[in-house]
Amino acid sequence: MTFFPGKAFNHPPQLSRMISLDEAVTARLESHGERFEVLVDPDAALAIKRGEFDGELEDVIAARDVFENASRGDRPAEEDLEEVFGTTDPMEIIPEVIERGEIQITAEQREEMQERKRKQLINTIARNAVNPQMDDAPHPPERIESALEQAGFTVDPMDPVESQVDDALEALRPVIPIRFEEVTVAVSLPPEYAGSGQAQIREFGELEREEWQSDGSWVGVLTFPAGMRNELYDLVAEVTSGEGETRVIKDKDELSTR
């Protein structure tokens, strides 16, 4: 998208905080016989429309301005802004255009959003789901991806990934054995690794309990999505040079390790 000279900016653009034009979509509002357009990140635009956006506006827009035609860089008259929005301040007008208007997404942008959310969905399921027929072993992302394709599940680029997880699981269950589950694991770190290692381990999940042993070793009990079990094992091995111990437990008060 290329801008051509038009009216002067009401405010100088602060490009250091803004997204690129290639990342932005157009939100368009038609009111009082006039058209108003703003350039915004597509996911942020959807969040703003749902009333769920809690970030900084300048971080998700491509221009600190309101346009009559964004592709040409034309800007509406200030009296039109004042009549429709009661202000000429772009940062007050931009959210209103997004909330009241329509999000214009090209076929290419829609395809890119769909692919990004498809990957996010696969990752979310892989991190939370297990195979109940294989001793609750995690499903590799590749298996999730293949099963979704086999099930014919289509990711909606306009909906949050979180709202599509349940539908995806329903589609997956006839194809592969799968369920969401949490796991509780006791982790034991030897004394020489306990000081630095426990800080990383304790942030991996919900720390249910911890104890420092008389020899300086550390034992913690964590609960987290079962699909992330292998990630924890890898982390324990990394912070202890392979000398840490783990054990899946049923009783959260149990601190013994294998």
CYANA upper distance limits for C-alpha pairs under 8 A (distance plus 0.5 A):
  1 MET  CA     21 LEU  CA      7.26
  1 MET  CA     22 ASP  CA      7.91
  1 MET  CA     71 SER  CA      6.64
  2 THR  CA     71 SER  CA      6.95
  2 THR  CA     72 ARG  CA      7.57
  2 THR  CA     73 GLY  CA      8.47
  3 PHE  CA     70 ALA  CA      8.11
  3 PHE  CA     71 SER  CA      6.87
  3 PHE  CA     72 ARG  CA      5.97
  3 PHE  CA     73 GLY  CA      5.41
  4 PHE  CA     72 ARG  CA      6.22
  4 PHE  CA     73 GLY  CA      6.05
  4 PHE  CA     74 ASP  CA      8.47
  5 PRO  CA     73 GLY  CA      7.27
  5 PRO  CA     74 ASP  CA      8.47
  6 GLY  CA     73 GLY  CA      6.59
  6 GLY  CA     74 ASP  CA      6.00
  6 GLY  CA     75 ARG  CA      7.42
  7 LYS  CA     74 ASP  CA      7.57
  7 LYS  CA     75 ARG  CA      6.84
  9 PHE  CA     13 PRO  CA      8.37
  9 PHE  CA     65 ASP  CA      7.61
 10 ASN  CA     65 ASP  CA      7.89
 11 HIS  CA     64 ARG  CA      7.44
 11 HIS  CA     65 ASP  CA      7.92
 12 PRO  CA     64 ARG  CA      8.02
 13 PRO  CA     63 ALA  CA      6.66
 13 PRO  CA     64 ARG  CA      6.09
 13 PRO  CA     65 ASP  CA      8.48
 14 GLN  CA     18 MET  CA      7.23
 14 GLN  CA     63 ALA  CA      8.36
 14 GLN  CA     64 ARG  CA      7.89
 15 LEU  CA     19 ILE  CA      8.01
 15 LEU  CA     62 ALA  CA      8.09
 15 LEU  CA     63 ALA  CA      8.15
 17 ARG  CA     58 GLU  CA      6.86
 17 ARG  CA     59 ASP  CA      5.88
 18 MET  CA     58 GLU  CA      6.34
 18 MET  CA     59 ASP  CA      5.48
 18 MET  CA     60 VAL  CA      6.61
 18 MET  CA     61 ILE  CA      6.08
 18 MET  CA     62 ALA  CA      5.82
 18 MET  CA     63 ALA  CA      7.66
 19 ILE  CA     23 GLU  CA      6.95
 19 ILE  CA     24 ALA  CA      7.58
 19 ILE  CA     40 VAL  CA      8.45
 19 ILE  CA     41 ASP  CA      7.79
 19 ILE  CA     59 ASP  CA      7.12
 19 ILE  CA     60 VAL  CA      6.42
 19 ILE  CA     61 ILE  CA      6.33
 19 ILE  CA     62 ALA  CA      5.48
 20 SER  CA     24 ALA  CA      7.17
 20 SER  CA     62 ALA  CA      6.19
 21 LEU  CA     39 LEU  CA      8.19
 21 LEU  CA     62 ALA  CA      6.20
 23 GLU  CA     41 ASP  CA      6.75
 23 GLU  CA     42 PRO  CA      8.46
 24 ALA  CA     39 LEU  CA      6.10
 24 ALA  CA     40 VAL  CA      5.39
 24 ALA  CA     41 ASP  CA      5.22
 24 ALA  CA     42 PRO  CA      6.96
 24 ALA  CA     61 ILE  CA      7.67
 24 ALA  CA     62 ALA  CA      6.87
 25 VAL  CA     39 LEU  CA      6.10
 25 VAL  CA     40 VAL  CA      6.02
 25 VAL  CA     41 ASP  CA      6.65
 25 VAL  CA     42 PRO  CA      6.30
 25 VAL  CA    103 ILE  CA      7.65
 25 VAL  CA    104 GLN  CA      6.79
 25 VAL  CA    105 ILE  CA      6.46
 25 VAL  CA    109 GLN  CA      8.35
 26 THR  CA     37 GLU  CA      6.82
 26 THR  CA     38 VAL  CA      6.17
 26 THR  CA     39 LEU  CA      5.32
 26 THR  CA     40 VAL  CA      6.92
 26 THR  CA     70 ALA  CA      8.11
 26 THR  CA    103 ILE  CA      6.46
 26 THR  CA    104 GLN  CA      5.65
 26 THR  CA    105 ILE  CA      7.56
 27 ALA  CA     37 GLU  CA      6.05
 27 ALA  CA     38 VAL  CA      5.87
 27 ALA  CA     39 LEU  CA      6.92
 27 ALA  CA     40 VAL  CA      7.62
 27 ALA  CA     45 ALA  CA      8.25
 27 ALA  CA     97 VAL  CA      7.19
 27 ALA  CA     98 ILE  CA      6.01
 27 ALA  CA    101 GLY  CA      6.77
 27 ALA  CA    102 GLU  CA      6.03
 27 ALA  CA    103 ILE  CA      4.83
 27 ALA  CA    104 GLN  CA      6.31
 28 ARG  CA     35 ARG  CA      7.50
 28 ARG  CA     36 PHE  CA      6.19
 28 ARG  CA     37 GLU  CA      4.99
 28 ARG  CA     38 VAL  CA      7.25
 28 ARG  CA     97 VAL  CA      6.98
 28 ARG  CA     98 ILE  CA      7.63
 28 ARG  CA    101 GLY  CA      5.64
 28 ARG  CA    102 GLU  CA      5.79
 28 ARG  CA    103 ILE  CA      6.83
 28 ARG  CA    104 GLN  CA      7.53
 29 LEU  CA     35 ARG  CA      6.32
 29 LEU  CA     36 PHE  CA      5.68
 29 LEU  CA     37 GLU  CA      6.95
 29 LEU  CA     97 VAL  CA      6.03
 29 LEU  CA     98 ILE  CA      8.08
 29 LEU  CA    100 ARG  CA      7.05
 29 LEU  CA    101 GLY  CA      4.62
 29 LEU  CA    102 GLU  CA      6.94
 30 GLU  CA     34 GLU  CA      6.11
 30 GLU  CA     35 ARG  CA      4.93
 30 GLU  CA     36 PHE  CA      6.76
 30 GLU  CA    101 GLY  CA      7.73
 31 SER  CA     35 ARG  CA      6.97
 31 SER  CA     84 VAL  CA      7.61
 32 HIS  CA     84 VAL  CA      7.49
 34 GLU  CA     68 GLU  CA      8.22
 34 GLU  CA     80 ASP  CA      8.17
 35 ARG  CA     68 GLU  CA      5.94
 35 ARG  CA     69 ASN  CA      8.14
 35 ARG  CA     76 PRO  CA      8.49
 36 PHE  CA     66 VAL  CA      7.02
 36 PHE  CA     67 PHE  CA      6.09
 36 PHE  CA     68 GLU  CA      5.35
 36 PHE  CA     69 ASN  CA      7.81
 36 PHE  CA     76 PRO  CA      7.80
 36 PHE  CA     97 VAL  CA      7.58
 37 GLU  CA     66 VAL  CA      6.35
 37 GLU  CA     67 PHE  CA      5.39
 37 GLU  CA     68 GLU  CA      6.33
 37 GLU  CA     69 ASN  CA      6.88
 37 GLU  CA     70 ALA  CA      6.63
 37 GLU  CA     97 VAL  CA      7.63
 38 VAL  CA     61 ILE  CA      8.48
 38 VAL  CA     63 ALA  CA      8.12
 38 VAL  CA     65 ASP  CA      7.46
 38 VAL  CA     66 VAL  CA      5.82
 38 VAL  CA     67 PHE  CA      6.68
 38 VAL  CA     70 ALA  CA      7.48
 38 VAL  CA     94 ILE  CA      6.79
 38 VAL  CA     97 VAL  CA      7.71
 38 VAL  CA     98 ILE  CA      8.21
 39 LEU  CA     61 ILE  CA      6.21
 39 LEU  CA     62 ALA  CA      5.92
 39 LEU  CA     63 ALA  CA      6.88
 39 LEU  CA     70 ALA  CA      8.04
 40 VAL  CA     44 ALA  CA      7.68
 40 VAL  CA     45 ALA  CA      6.82
 40 VAL  CA     60 VAL  CA      6.24
 40 VAL  CA     61 ILE  CA      4.71
 40 VAL  CA     62 ALA  CA      6.43
 41 ASP  CA     45 ALA  CA      6.57
 41 ASP  CA     60 VAL  CA      5.72
 41 ASP  CA     61 ILE  CA      6.58
 41 ASP  CA     62 ALA  CA      8.28
 42 PRO  CA     46 LEU  CA      6.84
 42 PRO  CA    103 ILE  CA      8.36
 43 ASP  CA     47 ALA  CA      6.75
 43 ASP  CA    158 MET  CA      8.46
 44 ALA  CA     48 ILE  CA      6.56
 44 ALA  CA     53 PHE  CA      7.16
 44 ALA  CA     60 VAL  CA      6.99
 45 ALA  CA     49 LYS  CA      6.75
 45 ALA  CA     98 ILE  CA      6.83
 45 ALA  CA    103 ILE  CA      7.99
 46 LEU  CA     50 ARG  CA      6.79
 46 LEU  CA    158 MET  CA      7.74
 47 ALA  CA     51 GLY  CA      6.59
 47 ALA  CA     52 GLU  CA      5.42
 47 ALA  CA     53 PHE  CA      5.42
 48 ILE  CA     52 GLU  CA      6.35
 48 ILE  CA     53 PHE  CA      5.47
 48 ILE  CA     95 PRO  CA      7.69
 48 ILE  CA     98 ILE  CA      7.53
 48 ILE  CA     99 GLU  CA      6.95
 49 LYS  CA     98 ILE  CA      6.99
 49 LYS  CA     99 GLU  CA      5.19
 49 LYS  CA    100 ARG  CA      8.35
 55 GLY  CA     59 ASP  CA      8.15
 56 GLU  CA     60 VAL  CA      7.73
 57 LEU  CA     61 ILE  CA      7.09
 57 LEU  CA     91 MET  CA      8.32
 58 GLU  CA     64 ARG  CA      7.89
 64 ARG  CA     90 PRO  CA      6.87
 64 ARG  CA     91 MET  CA      7.38
 65 ASP  CA     90 PRO  CA      5.71
 65 ASP  CA     91 MET  CA      8.12
 65 ASP  CA     94 ILE  CA      8.22
 66 VAL  CA     75 ARG  CA      7.03
 66 VAL  CA     76 PRO  CA      8.06
 66 VAL  CA     90 PRO  CA      6.40
 66 VAL  CA     93 ILE  CA      8.00
 66 VAL  CA     94 ILE  CA      7.31
 67 PHE  CA     73 GLY  CA      7.00
 67 PHE  CA     74 ASP  CA      6.20
 67 PHE  CA     75 ARG  CA      4.75
 67 PHE  CA     76 PRO  CA      6.57
 68 GLU  CA     73 GLY  CA      8.18
 68 GLU  CA     74 ASP  CA      5.86
 68 GLU  CA     75 ARG  CA      5.22
 68 GLU  CA     76 PRO  CA      5.51
 69 ASN  CA     73 GLY  CA      6.44
 69 ASN  CA     74 ASP  CA      5.59
 69 ASN  CA     75 ARG  CA      7.27
 70 ALA  CA     74 ASP  CA      6.89
 70 ALA  CA     75 ARG  CA      8.41
 76 PRO  CA     80 ASP  CA      7.08
 76 PRO  CA     81 LEU  CA      7.53
 77 ALA  CA     81 LEU  CA      7.14
 78 GLU  CA     82 GLU  CA      6.66
 78 GLU  CA     88 THR  CA      6.68
 79 GLU  CA     83 GLU  CA      6.56
 80 ASP  CA     84 VAL  CA      6.68
 81 LEU  CA     85 PHE  CA      6.14
 81 LEU  CA     86 GLY  CA      7.36
 81 LEU  CA     87 THR  CA      6.81
 81 LEU  CA     88 THR  CA      6.05
 82 GLU  CA     86 GLY  CA      4.88
 82 GLU  CA     87 THR  CA      5.23
 82 GLU  CA     88 THR  CA      6.24
 83 GLU  CA     87 THR  CA      8.40
 85 PHE  CA     93 ILE  CA      7.08
 87 THR  CA     92 GLU  CA      8.07
 87 THR  CA     93 ILE  CA      7.96
 88 THR  CA     93 ILE  CA      7.93
 89 ASP  CA     93 ILE  CA      6.85
 90 PRO  CA     94 ILE  CA      6.25
 91 MET  CA     95 PRO  CA      7.83
 92 GLU  CA     96 GLU  CA      7.69
 93 ILE  CA     97 VAL  CA      6.73
 94 ILE  CA     98 ILE  CA      6.87
 95 PRO  CA     99 GLU  CA      6.54
 96 GLU  CA    100 ARG  CA      6.38
 96 GLU  CA    101 GLY  CA      8.31
 97 VAL  CA    101 GLY  CA      5.78
 98 ILE  CA    102 GLU  CA      7.39
 98 ILE  CA    103 ILE  CA      7.76
105 ILE  CA    109 GLN  CA      6.43
105 ILE  CA    110 ARG  CA      6.62
106 THR  CA    110 ARG  CA      6.60
107 ALA  CA    111 GLU  CA      6.64
108 GLU  CA    112 GLU  CA      6.74
109 GLN  CA    113 MET  CA      6.63
110 ARG  CA    114 GLN  CA      6.56
110 ARG  CA    157 PRO  CA      7.04
111 GLU  CA    115 GLU  CA      6.70
111 GLU  CA    157 PRO  CA      8.36
112 GLU  CA    116 ARG  CA      6.68
113 MET  CA    117 LYS  CA      6.63
113 MET  CA    157 PRO  CA      5.89
114 GLN  CA    118 ARG  CA      6.47
114 GLN  CA    155 VAL  CA      6.74
114 GLN  CA    156 ASP  CA      6.93
114 GLN  CA    157 PRO  CA      4.86
115 GLU  CA    119 LYS  CA      6.84
116 ARG  CA    120 GLN  CA      6.83
117 LYS  CA    121 LEU  CA      6.46
117 LYS  CA    155 VAL  CA      7.57
117 LYS  CA    157 PRO  CA      6.99
117 LYS  CA    161 VAL  CA      6.81
118 ARG  CA    122 ILE  CA      6.74
118 ARG  CA    155 VAL  CA      6.41
119 LYS  CA    123 ASN  CA      6.65
120 GLN  CA    124 THR  CA      6.56
120 GLN  CA    161 VAL  CA      7.46
121 LEU  CA    125 ILE  CA      6.71
121 LEU  CA    161 VAL  CA      6.35
121 LEU  CA    162 GLU  CA      8.40
121 LEU  CA    164 GLN  CA      8.31
121 LEU  CA    165 VAL  CA      7.38
122 ILE  CA    126 ALA  CA      6.55
122 ILE  CA    141 PRO  CA      6.66
122 ILE  CA    144 ILE  CA      6.74
122 ILE  CA    145 GLU  CA      6.75
123 ASN  CA    127 ARG  CA      6.60
123 ASN  CA    141 PRO  CA      6.94
124 THR  CA    128 ASN  CA      6.88
125 ILE  CA    129 ALA  CA      6.06
125 ILE  CA    144 ILE  CA      8.05
125 ILE  CA    165 VAL  CA      7.80
126 ALA  CA    130 VAL  CA      8.31
126 ALA  CA    138 PRO  CA      7.45
126 ALA  CA    139 HIS  CA      6.33
126 ALA  CA    140 PRO  CA      6.76
126 ALA  CA    141 PRO  CA      5.92
126 ALA  CA    144 ILE  CA      7.37
126 ALA  CA    227 GLY  CA      6.31
126 ALA  CA    228 MET  CA      8.42
127 ARG  CA    138 PRO  CA      8.25
127 ARG  CA    225 PRO  CA      6.97
127 ARG  CA    226 ALA  CA      7.64
127 ARG  CA    227 GLY  CA      4.74
127 ARG  CA    228 MET  CA      5.55
128 ASN  CA    180 PHE  CA      6.08
128 ASN  CA    181 GLU  CA      7.04
128 ASN  CA    182 GLU  CA      7.96
128 ASN  CA    225 PRO  CA      5.25
128 ASN  CA    226 ALA  CA      6.21
128 ASN  CA    227 GLY  CA      5.03
128 ASN  CA    228 MET  CA      7.28
129 ALA  CA    138 PRO  CA      6.81
129 ALA  CA    139 HIS  CA      7.23
129 ALA  CA    178 ILE  CA      6.83
129 ALA  CA    179 ARG  CA      5.84
129 ALA  CA    180 PHE  CA      4.82
129 ALA  CA    181 GLU  CA      6.70
129 ALA  CA    225 PRO  CA      7.95
129 ALA  CA    226 ALA  CA      6.94
129 ALA  CA    227 GLY  CA      5.59
130 VAL  CA    136 ASP  CA      5.45
130 VAL  CA    137 ALA  CA      5.85
130 VAL  CA    138 PRO  CA      4.90
130 VAL  CA    139 HIS  CA      6.25
130 VAL  CA    178 ILE  CA      6.17
130 VAL  CA    179 ARG  CA      6.17
130 VAL  CA    180 PHE  CA      6.81
130 VAL  CA    181 GLU  CA      7.33
130 VAL  CA    226 ALA  CA      6.92
130 VAL  CA    227 GLY  CA      6.20
131 ASN  CA    135 ASP  CA      7.43
131 ASN  CA    136 ASP  CA      5.26
131 ASN  CA    137 ALA  CA      5.83
131 ASN  CA    138 PRO  CA      6.58
131 ASN  CA    139 HIS  CA      6.80
131 ASN  CA    177 PRO  CA      6.11
131 ASN  CA    178 ILE  CA      5.45
131 ASN  CA    179 ARG  CA      7.27
132 PRO  CA    136 ASP  CA      5.07
132 PRO  CA    137 ALA  CA      7.79
132 PRO  CA    177 PRO  CA      6.89
132 PRO  CA    178 ILE  CA      6.83
132 PRO  CA    179 ARG  CA      7.49
133 GLN  CA    177 PRO  CA      7.18
136 ASP  CA    226 ALA  CA      8.26
137 ALA  CA    227 GLY  CA      7.93
138 PRO  CA    226 ALA  CA      7.39
138 PRO  CA    227 GLY  CA      5.12
138 PRO  CA    228 MET  CA      7.91
138 PRO  CA    229 ARG  CA      7.96
138 PRO  CA    230 ASN  CA      8.34
139 HIS  CA    143 ARG  CA      6.89
139 HIS  CA    144 ILE  CA      7.26
139 HIS  CA    227 GLY  CA      7.51
140 PRO  CA    144 ILE  CA      7.13
141 PRO  CA    145 GLU  CA      6.60
142 GLU  CA    146 SER  CA      6.64
143 ARG  CA    147 ALA  CA      6.55
144 ILE  CA    148 LEU  CA      6.62
145 GLU  CA    149 GLU  CA      6.85
146 SER  CA    150 GLN  CA      6.68
147 ALA  CA    151 ALA  CA      6.51
147 ALA  CA    172 LEU  CA      6.81
147 ALA  CA    175 VAL  CA      6.73
147 ALA  CA    176 ILE  CA      7.50
148 LEU  CA    152 GLY  CA      6.64
148 LEU  CA    153 PHE  CA      5.96
148 LEU  CA    168 ALA  CA      7.97
148 LEU  CA    171 ALA  CA      7.76
148 LEU  CA    172 LEU  CA      6.76
149 GLU  CA    153 PHE  CA      6.77
150 GLN  CA    175 VAL  CA      7.99
151 ALA  CA    171 ALA  CA      6.41
151 ALA  CA    172 LEU  CA      6.93
151 ALA  CA    175 VAL  CA      7.28
153 PHE  CA    168 ALA  CA      7.29
153 PHE  CA    171 ALA  CA      7.14
155 VAL  CA    164 GLN  CA      8.08
156 ASP  CA    164 GLN  CA      8.43
159 ASP  CA    163 SER  CA      7.34
159 ASP  CA    164 GLN  CA      7.82
160 PRO  CA    164 GLN  CA      7.41
161 VAL  CA    165 VAL  CA      7.06
164 GLN  CA    168 ALA  CA      6.67
165 VAL  CA    169 LEU  CA      6.70
166 ASP  CA    170 GLU  CA      6.83
167 ASP  CA    171 ALA  CA      6.82
168 ALA  CA    172 LEU  CA      6.64
169 LEU  CA    173 ARG  CA      6.62
169 LEU  CA    178 ILE  CA      8.24
169 LEU  CA    179 ARG  CA      8.37
170 GLU  CA    174 PRO  CA      8.25
171 ALA  CA    175 VAL  CA      8.12
172 LEU  CA    176 ILE  CA      6.54
172 LEU  CA    177 PRO  CA      8.43
172 LEU  CA    178 ILE  CA      7.92
173 ARG  CA    177 PRO  CA      6.30
173 ARG  CA    178 ILE  CA      6.56
180 PHE  CA    225 PRO  CA      8.25
180 PHE  CA    226 ALA  CA      8.13
181 GLU  CA    225 PRO  CA      6.62
181 GLU  CA    226 ALA  CA      6.08
181 GLU  CA    227 GLY  CA      8.39
182 GLU  CA    223 THR  CA      7.07
182 GLU  CA    224 PHE  CA      5.90
182 GLU  CA    225 PRO  CA      4.82
182 GLU  CA    226 ALA  CA      5.18
183 VAL  CA    223 THR  CA      6.06
183 VAL  CA    224 PHE  CA      6.25
183 VAL  CA    225 PRO  CA      6.64
183 VAL  CA    226 ALA  CA      5.36
183 VAL  CA    229 ARG  CA      8.22
183 VAL  CA    248 VAL  CA      7.72
184 THR  CA    221 VAL  CA      7.28
184 THR  CA    222 LEU  CA      6.01
184 THR  CA    223 THR  CA      4.81
184 THR  CA    224 PHE  CA      7.23
184 THR  CA    248 VAL  CA      6.43
184 THR  CA    249 ILE  CA      6.32
184 THR  CA    250 LYS  CA      7.41
184 THR  CA    252 LYS  CA      7.57
185 VAL  CA    221 VAL  CA      6.14
185 VAL  CA    222 LEU  CA      5.96
185 VAL  CA    223 THR  CA      7.02
185 VAL  CA    246 THR  CA      7.09
185 VAL  CA    247 ARG  CA      5.96
185 VAL  CA    248 VAL  CA      4.88
185 VAL  CA    249 ILE  CA      6.22
186 ALA  CA    219 VAL  CA      7.38
186 ALA  CA    220 GLY  CA      6.14
186 ALA  CA    221 VAL  CA      4.85
186 ALA  CA    222 LEU  CA      6.97
186 ALA  CA    246 THR  CA      6.05
186 ALA  CA    247 ARG  CA      5.71
186 ALA  CA    248 VAL  CA      6.88
186 ALA  CA    249 ILE  CA      7.32
186 ALA  CA    254 GLU  CA      8.43
186 ALA  CA    255 LEU  CA      6.67
186 ALA  CA    256 SER  CA      7.86
186 ALA  CA    257 THR  CA      6.88
187 VAL  CA    219 VAL  CA      6.01
187 VAL  CA    220 GLY  CA      5.80
187 VAL  CA    221 VAL  CA      6.81
187 VAL  CA    222 LEU  CA      8.38
187 VAL  CA    236 VAL  CA      8.37
187 VAL  CA    244 GLY  CA      7.82
187 VAL  CA    245 GLU  CA      6.27
187 VAL  CA    246 THR  CA      5.04
187 VAL  CA    247 ARG  CA      7.20
187 VAL  CA    257 THR  CA      7.50
188 SER  CA    217 SER  CA      7.62
188 SER  CA    218 TRP  CA      6.22
188 SER  CA    219 VAL  CA      4.94
188 SER  CA    220 GLY  CA      7.20
188 SER  CA    244 GLY  CA      6.28
188 SER  CA    245 GLU  CA      5.56
188 SER  CA    246 THR  CA      6.81
188 SER  CA    257 THR  CA      7.20
189 LEU  CA    193 TYR  CA      6.67
189 LEU  CA    194 ALA  CA      5.69
189 LEU  CA    197 GLY  CA      7.80
189 LEU  CA    198 GLN  CA      7.88
189 LEU  CA    217 SER  CA      6.13
189 LEU  CA    218 TRP  CA      5.71
189 LEU  CA    219 VAL  CA      6.95
189 LEU  CA    236 VAL  CA      8.49
189 LEU  CA    240 THR  CA      7.45
189 LEU  CA    243 GLU  CA      8.05
189 LEU  CA    244 GLY  CA      5.42
189 LEU  CA    245 GLU  CA      7.22
190 PRO  CA    194 ALA  CA      6.31
190 PRO  CA    216 GLY  CA      7.95
190 PRO  CA    217 SER  CA      5.24
190 PRO  CA    218 TRP  CA      7.34
190 PRO  CA    240 THR  CA      8.01
190 PRO  CA    243 GLU  CA      7.62
190 PRO  CA    244 GLY  CA      6.91
191 PRO  CA    195 GLY  CA      7.95
191 PRO  CA    215 ASP  CA      7.23
191 PRO  CA    216 GLY  CA      5.16
191 PRO  CA    217 SER  CA      4.58
191 PRO  CA    218 TRP  CA      7.57
192 GLU  CA    217 SER  CA      8.23
193 TYR  CA    197 GLY  CA      6.05
193 TYR  CA    198 GLN  CA      8.45
193 TYR  CA    217 SER  CA      8.49
193 TYR  CA    239 VAL  CA      7.40
193 TYR  CA    240 THR  CA      6.12
194 ALA  CA    198 GLN  CA      5.99
194 ALA  CA    216 GLY  CA      7.86
194 ALA  CA    217 SER  CA      6.26
194 ALA  CA    218 TRP  CA      6.10
195 GLY  CA    199 ALA  CA      7.92
196 SER  CA    200 GLN  CA      7.91
196 SER  CA    239 VAL  CA      8.42
197 GLY  CA    201 ILE  CA      6.83
197 GLY  CA    236 VAL  CA      8.37
197 GLY  CA    239 VAL  CA      5.89
197 GLY  CA    240 THR  CA      7.59
198 GLN  CA    202 ARG  CA      6.32
198 GLN  CA    218 TRP  CA      7.62
199 ALA  CA    203 GLU  CA      7.27
200 GLN  CA    204 PHE  CA      7.36
201 ILE  CA    205 GLY  CA      8.49
201 ILE  CA    232 LEU  CA      8.35
201 ILE  CA    235 LEU  CA      8.00
201 ILE  CA    236 VAL  CA      7.74
202 ARG  CA    206 GLU  CA      8.01
202 ARG  CA    207 LEU  CA      6.41
202 ARG  CA    220 GLY  CA      7.88
202 ARG  CA    222 LEU  CA      7.81
203 GLU  CA    207 LEU  CA      8.12
204 PHE  CA    222 LEU  CA      8.26
204 PHE  CA    224 PHE  CA      8.07
204 PHE  CA    232 LEU  CA      7.84
205 GLY  CA    222 LEU  CA      6.20
205 GLY  CA    223 THR  CA      6.10
205 GLY  CA    224 PHE  CA      5.37
206 GLU  CA    222 LEU  CA      5.85
206 GLU  CA    223 THR  CA      5.64
206 GLU  CA    224 PHE  CA      6.86
207 LEU  CA    220 GLY  CA      7.52
207 LEU  CA    221 VAL  CA      6.43
207 LEU  CA    222 LEU  CA      5.05
207 LEU  CA    223 THR  CA      7.14
208 GLU  CA    220 GLY  CA      8.05
208 GLU  CA    221 VAL  CA      5.88
208 GLU  CA    222 LEU  CA      6.01
208 GLU  CA    223 THR  CA      7.40
208 GLU  CA    252 LYS  CA      7.69
209 ARG  CA    220 GLY  CA      6.19
209 ARG  CA    221 VAL  CA      5.70
209 ARG  CA    222 LEU  CA      7.86
209 ARG  CA    252 LYS  CA      8.40
209 ARG  CA    253 ASP  CA      8.20
210 GLU  CA    218 TRP  CA      7.84
210 GLU  CA    219 VAL  CA      6.07
210 GLU  CA    220 GLY  CA      4.62
210 GLU  CA    221 VAL  CA      6.75
211 GLU  CA    218 TRP  CA      6.47
211 GLU  CA    219 VAL  CA      5.81
211 GLU  CA    220 GLY  CA      6.91
212 TRP  CA    216 GLY  CA      6.79
212 TRP  CA    217 SER  CA      6.46
212 TRP  CA    218 TRP  CA      5.16
212 TRP  CA    219 VAL  CA      6.92
213 GLN  CA    217 SER  CA      5.73
213 GLN  CA    218 TRP  CA      6.52
213 GLN  CA    219 VAL  CA      7.98
219 VAL  CA    255 LEU  CA      7.39
220 GLY  CA    255 LEU  CA      7.91
221 VAL  CA    252 LYS  CA      7.40
221 VAL  CA    255 LEU  CA      7.58
224 PHE  CA    228 MET  CA      7.77
225 PRO  CA    229 ARG  CA      7.99
228 MET  CA    232 LEU  CA      7.04
229 ARG  CA    233 TYR  CA      6.91
230 ASN  CA    234 ASP  CA      6.67
231 GLU  CA    235 LEU  CA      6.68
232 LEU  CA    236 VAL  CA      6.64
233 TYR  CA    237 ALA  CA      6.70
233 TYR  CA    246 THR  CA      7.88
234 ASP  CA    238 GLU  CA      6.61
235 LEU  CA    239 VAL  CA      6.72
236 VAL  CA    240 THR  CA      6.61
236 VAL  CA    242 GLY  CA      7.72
236 VAL  CA    244 GLY  CA      6.39
236 VAL  CA    245 GLU  CA      8.10
237 ALA  CA    241 SER  CA      6.00
237 ALA  CA    242 GLY  CA      4.60
237 ALA  CA    243 GLU  CA      7.15
237 ALA  CA    244 GLY  CA      6.66
238 GLU  CA    242 GLY  CA      6.98
240 THR  CA    244 GLY  CA      5.96
245 GLU  CA    257 THR  CA      6.98
245 GLU  CA    258 ARG  CA      6.90
246 THR  CA    257 THR  CA      6.46
246 THR  CA    258 ARG  CA      6.82
247 ARG  CA    256 SER  CA      8.50
247 ARG  CA    257 THR  CA      5.87
247 ARG  CA    258 ARG  CA      6.17
249 ILE  CA    254 GLU  CA      7.68
